[in-house]
Amino acid sequence: MPQLDPAPWLAIFVFSWFIMLTIIPPKVLAHTFPAEPTAQSAEAPKTDPWNWTCP
């Protein structure tokens, strides 16, 4: 039964984890956002009350 032979699957498993741990993290960590977030002002925005028209 070839499914029980661990030799090729173990090599695929180790090689895939090698790729995941060495190549992908620098690519993800090098990501930059297009715009830096700005700090909000401490003042609360002025809102107008809404007059409900109740019959």
C-alpha positions as CSV (number, residue, x, y, z in Angstrom):
1,M,0.0,0.0,0.0
2,P,1.8,3.1,-1.2
3,Q,-0.2,5.5,1.0
4,L,1.6,4.2,4.1
5,D,5.0,5.0,2.8
6,P,6.0,8.2,4.7
7,A,9.1,9.0,2.6
8,P,7.6,11.2,-0.1
9,W,4.9,12.8,2.1
10,L,7.4,13.6,4.9
11,A,9.7,15.4,2.4
12,I,6.7,17.4,0.9
13,F,5.6,18.3,4.4
14,V,9.1,19.5,5.5
15,F,9.7,21.4,2.3
16,S,6.4,23.2,2.5
17,W,7.0,24.2,6.0
18,F,10.5,25.4,5.1
19,I,8.9,27.6,2.4
20,M,6.2,28.9,4.8
21,L,8.7,29.8,7.5
22,T,11.4,31.4,5.4
23,I,9.9,33.0,2.3
24,I,6.4,34.1,3.2
25,P,7.0,36.0,6.5
26,P,9.3,38.6,5.1
27,K,6.9,39.3,2.3
28,V,4.0,39.8,4.7
29,L,6.1,41.9,7.1
30,A,7.2,44.2,4.3
31,H,3.6,45.2,3.5
32,T,3.0,48.9,3.8
33,F,-0.3,50.7,4.1
34,P,-1.0,53.3,1.4
35,A,-1.9,56.0,3.9
36,E,-0.9,56.4,7.5
37,P,-3.8,56.9,10.0
38,T,-4.1,60.4,11.4
39,A,-5.0,61.1,15.1
40,Q,-8.5,62.3,15.8
41,S,-9.0,65.7,17.5
42,A,-10.1,65.7,21.1
43,E,-13.1,67.9,20.4
44,A,-16.4,66.1,19.9
45,P,-18.2,66.9,16.6
46,K,-21.1,69.3,16.9
47,T,-24.4,67.7,16.0
48,D,-27.8,69.2,15.6
49,P,-30.8,67.7,17.3
50,W,-33.3,65.9,15.2
51,N,-36.9,67.2,15.6
52,W,-39.3,64.3,15.4
53,T,-42.6,64.9,13.8
54,C,-44.9,62.9,16.0
55,P,-48.7,63.2,15.3
